[in-house]
Amino acid sequence: MSDILAENLSGKSVMGSDGTELGMLYNITMDLSSGKLRDLVIDPDEQLPAHTVEFDSNDAGQFLVPVSRVQAVKDYIVVQR
């Protein structure tokens, strides 16, 4: 995957590989000791029932999607479901 500036990802829509719109990218977490990206933090789509998503969520109800599940970044960020 080519390099992409973080500022270009802010507010980008996130879609599952099955075509389900998961929501909008809110933030990205990182392991401070290694510098590796850890999770995409996604504000969930209001119409998406949370029980249909297998990703962990934080206390604010945002989905935590491991960066390793990212398949493509174009018009949408596509993640493996």
Order of alpha helices (4+ residues) and beta strands (2+ residues): beta-beta-beta-beta-beta-beta-beta
